[in-house]
Every structure is written in C-alpha cells, then in structure tokens.
Amino acid sequence: MLQSINIENFTTENQKVVSKLSLSYETFGLPLHSAPVVLVNHALTGNSTVCGKHGWWNGLIGPDKCIDTNRYTILSFNIPGNGYYESKDVFNDDYKLFTASDIAALFTLGLSQLGVDQLHALIGGSVGGGIAWELAVQNPNLIHHLIPVATDWKSTDWLKANCLVQELILKNSSNPVHDARLHAMMLYRSPKSFKQKFNRSFNEDKSMFNVESWLLHHGDKLTKRFRLDAYLGLNHILANIDISKSYGSFENALEKVSSQIVIISVDSDTFFTLEEDVMTVEKLRAIDKKVNHGIIRSDHGHDAFLIEFEQLTEIIKDIF
C-alpha cells in the first residue's frame, strides 16, 4: 500500500527551497521494525512497487526469492517527481530542481521519519544505484551492504551526452516521451541483443521490421504511463550523479563509509560500463575498503539487470 511522508522547507543542493513535498513509499514482506530492512531504489521509469502483482523486480524480490519477503522488510521510496502518485507541481516548472544528492537527502529524511537507523542492505539499479552511492556517502554508518547494480558513482561524459540528447528530444519532439523512449531503448540494449531478438525479421503483415515494431510499441507503452515532466526531471537526476563533488575526490567521499560494497556490472552495458566499475573497484581496494565485484555475463546490455535474475541472485545470495 502506498504511504507518504510530508517534508517541509527542503533546501536543494543548488540552494532552492521546496516549501512542501510528499515522499511516498511502499513496504513489502515483514512489518517495519520487526525484521532487517532492505531499501530498494528504483530506476528511471520505475517506482516503489518492487514486487507483488505489478512488481518490476519480481525475479529478485518476493517470497522465497533471493531477497525473501518472508525474512526481510522491503522498503522503497518513489523519487519525487516520478509521476507515480503525486500532483504535477513537484518540479514547480523546474525539471532541474533535484540532483541525485538531493534525492539521497530526501530518502535520508524519509528513513529518519520512519525510525530506520540501520539498513541490512541498500540495492539499486541504474539511476537508483547512483542514488544509493550518494546515500551511503551522506550516511556512512547506515548501510551494512551497499549493492549498486549497473550504475556508477558519477555521471560520465558518455552518460551526460546521452542525457543531453534525451533532454533535447523531450523538449523539441512533437511526441516527446514516445520518441525519447525509442532512443533510450537503444542505449539500454546492445547490438548483439537486438540481433538475437530480431535477426532482421519482419512483423506478421510484413509492413515493417520487428525491431521497428518493438521500439514503437515501447514508445507507445511509456507514453501511456509516464509524464513528460517526470521524464525530464529523472533524466536530469541521472545526468547529475557525483558523490565526489562536495569532497574533492572519490577517495575522500568514501573515507568514512563503513558499508560492505558489492558492485555489480553487466559486461555488455554501454550505458554504465564495466570498465568504469573496474576502475572504481581498484580505487576502493587502494583505500582498503571492503568491496567485491560481481559481473553479469549477458548479451542484453544495460537491461540485463532486469533480465538475468539467476546471475544476479548468485552474486548476492550470501548477503541475504
């Protein structure tokens, strides 16, 4: 069931004051304060419904799944502005209102109001993983296991470039959400994944290639459930992940973080690349941080973290 927390007079990283906003969340599994808590951060077009009938991560979370709702309390906040629940005035006509650091700060306030002072684990994929990094730095002793999946602690030049293209499509297209989604789907998958799935095949009436039909379907589908302001706002958050910004360096940012870190990469991910994660792991080991690196082997690109549940489970099963 969707619940909410009211937050007043929140000051953003860019010194803008939001007089009032509602931070909505859902819990699954055992009641809050009766079991270890696992916080799950959703990706750009996701939401707080991480498991259950309409859960987007059912392959990983649920009864007798890797993250077992019979053993844990699962908590997930909606990123304010994601359009899942609230009125359309969250961004106040400023889709650049929040950064990933701001969302982590809002989640911190939410945890405090819920009386949660320890997390057994924090897991997040894509932009949700970037927010997880930010939250760990802001709360160095909060998270026992930090699990960033298919993500990074900073927005790379490549990521920023793609977010700029997304932003321009959203601002200039006559069918913005639809067209931006087509571009995004090409980033979330890999050329090999497309070849395996379609292999230059045609749809039933031979009017177009199946890859074209599939892309158009995803554009139509997202248009029906995702608002333009939400897409612009979440895309801006994605483009502005950087835990080092207030600390001078990545190493300084992680200095006090006590979490056991498990970085999970996808070897074919061209959005958040394996190469960047390898460098992060090396940096963490150089400063004696507890870190493991799991790699999902898949042809499906970035979206493999939503597909390859058996591999994901194998990597993190000992934590749960």
C-alpha positions in Angstrom: 0.0 0.0 0.0 1.3 3.4 -1.0 2.0 5.7 2.0 3.6 9.1 2.3 5.7 11.3 4.4 5.5 15.1 4.3 8.7 17.1 4.1 8.8 20.8 4.5 11.3 23.5 3.7 13.8 21.3 1.9 16.8 23.1 0.6 18.3 21.6 -2.5 22.0 21.3 -3.4 21.5 24.4 -5.6 20.0 26.4 -2.7 16.4 26.2 -3.9 13.8 25.9 -1.1 10.9 23.5 -1.7 8.3 24.5 0.9 6.4 21.2 0.9 6.6 17.9 -0.8 5.3 14.4 -0.3 7.7 11.5 -0.2 5.8 8.3 -1.0 6.9 4.8 -0.3 5.8 1.2 0.0 6.8 -1.7 2.2 6.7 -5.4 1.5 7.4 -8.5 3.5 7.5 -8.3 7.3 6.3 -5.3 9.2 8.7 -2.3 9.6 10.7 -2.7 12.8 10.1 -6.4 13.0 12.9 -7.6 10.7 16.1 -6.3 8.9 15.3 -3.6 6.4 16.3 -3.8 2.7 16.0 -0.5 0.9 15.4 -0.8 -2.9 16.0 2.3 -5.2 14.1 2.2 -8.4 15.4 3.1 -11.9 14.4 6.0 -14.2 10.9 4.7 -15.3 10.4 2.5 -12.2 8.6 3.1 -9.0 8.2 1.9 -5.4 6.3 -1.3 -6.5 9.3 -3.5 -6.5 7.5 -6.8 -6.0 4.0 -8.3 -5.9 1.4 -8.3 -8.7 2.9 -5.4 -10.6 6.4 -5.6 -9.2 9.2 -4.7 -11.6 11.8 -6.7 -9.7 9.8 -9.9 -9.0 12.6 -12.0 -10.3 14.7 -10.9 -7.4 12.4 -9.9 -4.6 9.4 -11.9 -3.1 8.5 -15.0 -1.1 11.4 -17.5 -1.2 13.2 -15.3 -3.7 16.8 -14.1 -3.2 15.6 -11.1 -1.2 13.0 -13.0 0.7 9.9 -11.2 1.9 9.4 -13.9 4.5 12.7 -12.8 6.2 13.0 -9.0 5.5 11.2 -5.8 5.4 11.5 -4.3 1.9 11.2 -0.6 1.7 11.2 1.5 -1.4 10.7 5.3 -1.9 9.4 7.0 -5.0 11.8 9.5 -6.4 9.8 12.8 -6.0 8.6 13.8 -9.4 8.5 10.3 -10.9 4.8 10.7 -11.5 3.7 7.6 -9.7 1.4 9.2 -7.2 1.6 12.9 -6.8 0.3 16.1 -8.5 2.1 17.6 -11.4 3.7 20.5 -9.4 6.6 18.7 -7.8 9.2 20.4 -10.0 7.4 23.8 -10.0 8.2 24.1 -13.7 11.8 23.5 -13.0 12.8 20.0 -14.0 16.4 20.7 -13.0 15.3 21.1 -9.4 16.9 17.9 -8.0 20.2 16.2 -8.3 20.9 12.6 -7.2 22.4 14.1 -4.0 19.1 15.8 -3.3 17.2 12.6 -3.7 19.5 10.8 -1.3 19.0 13.6 1.2 15.2 13.2 0.9 15.4 9.5 1.3 17.6 10.1 4.4 14.8 12.3 5.9 12.3 9.6 5.0 14.3 6.9 6.8 14.6 9.2 9.8 10.9 9.8 10.0 10.2 6.1 9.7 12.6 5.4 12.6 15.0 3.4 10.4 18.6 3.9 11.6 20.1 0.7 10.1 19.8 -1.0 6.7 20.7 -4.6 6.2 21.2 -3.7 2.5 20.6 -1.0 0.0 20.3 -2.1 -3.6 19.6 0.0 -6.6 19.9 -0.3 -10.3 20.9 2.4 -12.9 20.0 5.9 -11.5 18.7 4.1 -8.4 22.2 2.8 -7.9 23.7 6.2 -8.3 21.4 7.5 -5.6 22.5 4.5 -3.4 26.1 5.7 -3.7 25.0 9.2 -2.7 23.0 7.9 0.3 26.0 5.8 1.5 28.3 8.8 1.5 25.7 11.0 3.3 25.2 8.3 5.9 28.5 6.4 6.3 27.3 4.1 9.0 23.7 3.4 7.9 24.1 0.6 5.3 25.6 -2.8 6.1 25.6 -4.0 2.5 25.7 -1.4 -0.4 24.8 -3.0 -3.7 25.0 -0.7 -6.7 23.8 -2.5 -9.8 24.5 -1.5 -13.4 25.4 2.0 -12.3 28.2 4.3 -11.2 29.1 6.8 -8.5 29.3 9.6 -11.1 27.7 10.6 -14.4 30.4 10.0 -17.0 30.8 12.2 -20.1 29.2 9.4 -22.1 26.2 9.3 -19.8 25.9 13.1 -19.8 26.0 13.2 -23.6 23.1 10.7 -23.8 21.1 12.5 -21.2 21.5 15.7 -23.2 20.2 14.0 -26.3 17.3 12.7 -24.3 16.6 16.2 -22.9 16.6 17.8 -26.4 14.2 15.1 -27.7 11.9 15.7 -24.7 12.0 19.4 -25.3 11.7 19.5 -29.1 9.8 16.5 -30.3 6.1 16.7 -31.1 5.8 13.3 -29.4 8.4 13.7 -26.8 8.0 10.7 -24.3 7.5 8.3 -27.2 10.5 9.4 -29.2 12.9 9.7 -26.2 11.9 6.2 -25.2 12.9 4.9 -28.6 16.4 6.5 -28.3 16.7 5.2 -24.7 15.9 1.6 -25.6 18.8 1.6 -28.0 21.0 2.6 -25.1 19.5 0.0 -22.7 20.2 -2.9 -25.0 23.2 -4.0 -27.1 23.6 -4.6 -30.9 24.1 -8.3 -30.1 20.9 -8.4 -28.1 19.0 -6.8 -31.0 20.4 -9.3 -33.4 19.5 -12.3 -31.2 16.0 -11.0 -30.6 15.1 -9.8 -34.2 17.7 -11.0 -36.7 16.2 -8.7 -39.4 12.8 -10.4 -39.2 9.5 -8.8 -40.3 6.3 -8.4 -38.4 3.2 -10.5 -39.3 1.9 -8.4 -42.2 5.5 -7.7 -43.5 4.9 -3.9 -43.1 8.0 -3.3 -41.0 10.9 -4.9 -39.3 10.2 -6.4 -35.9 12.8 -4.2 -34.3 10.9 -1.2 -35.6 7.6 -2.5 -34.3 9.1 -3.4 -30.9 10.6 0.1 -30.5 7.3 1.8 -31.5 5.5 -0.4 -29.0 7.8 0.6 -26.2 7.3 4.3 -27.1 3.5 4.0 -27.0 3.6 2.0 -23.8 5.7 4.5 -21.9 3.6 7.5 -23.2 0.5 5.9 -21.6 2.1 5.7 -18.1 4.9 8.3 -17.9 4.6 12.1 -17.8 6.9 14.5 -19.7 7.8 16.4 -16.6 8.7 13.2 -14.8 10.9 12.1 -17.7 12.7 15.4 -17.8 13.2 15.5 -14.1 14.5 11.9 -13.8 16.8 12.4 -16.8 18.3 15.4 -15.1 18.9 13.5 -11.9 20.6 10.7 -14.0 22.9 13.3 -15.6 23.9 14.7 -12.2 25.3 11.9 -10.1 28.6 12.7 -8.4 29.5 11.7 -4.8 32.9 13.4 -5.0 31.5 16.8 -5.7 31.5 18.0 -2.1 34.6 16.1 -1.0 37.2 16.9 -3.7 37.7 13.2 -4.7 36.1 9.8 -4.7 38.5 8.6 -2.1 37.6 11.5 0.3 33.9 10.8 -0.2 34.3 7.1 0.8 36.7 7.7 3.6 34.2 7.2 6.4 31.8 4.8 4.7 31.7 1.5 6.6 29.5 -0.5 4.2 30.5 -3.7 2.7 30.2 -2.9 -1.0 29.2 -5.3 -3.8 29.5 -3.6 -7.2 27.5 -5.4 -9.9 28.3 -4.7 -13.6 27.0 -6.0 -16.9 29.8 -6.9 -19.3 27.8 -5.7 -22.3 26.5 -2.5 -20.7 27.3 0.5 -22.8 25.4 2.9 -20.5 27.3 2.3 -17.3 30.3 0.4 -18.5 32.2 -2.5 -16.9 35.5 -0.6 -17.5 34.4 2.3 -15.2 33.4 -0.2 -12.5 36.7 -2.0 -12.7 38.4 1.4 -12.0 36.1 2.0 -9.1 36.9 -1.4 -7.6 40.6 -0.6 -7.9 40.1 2.7 -6.2 38.2 1.1 -3.3 40.8 -1.6 -2.8 43.6 1.0 -2.8 42.0 2.7 0.2 41.3 -0.7 1.9 37.5 -0.7 1.5 35.6 -3.9 1.7 34.5 -4.5 -1.9 33.5 -7.4 -4.1 32.8 -7.2 -7.8 30.2 -9.3 -9.5 29.8 -9.4 -13.3 26.6 -10.4 -15.1 27.6 -12.0 -18.4 24.9 -11.2 -20.9 24.3 -10.0 -24.4 21.4 -7.8 -23.3 23.3 -4.7 -22.3 22.2 -2.4 -19.5 18.8 -4.0 -19.2 20.4 -7.3 -18.2 19.9 -6.3 -14.5 16.2 -6.6 -15.2 16.6 -9.9 -17.1 19.4 -12.0 -15.7 17.9 -12.8 -12.3 19.7 -16.1 -11.9 23.1 -14.5 -12.2 22.1 -11.6 -10.0 20.9 -13.9 -7.4 24.1 -16.0 -7.5 26.2 -12.8 -6.9 24.3 -11.6 -3.9 22.7 -14.7 -2.3 25.2 -14.8 0.6 24.1 -11.4 1.7 20.5 -12.5 2.1 
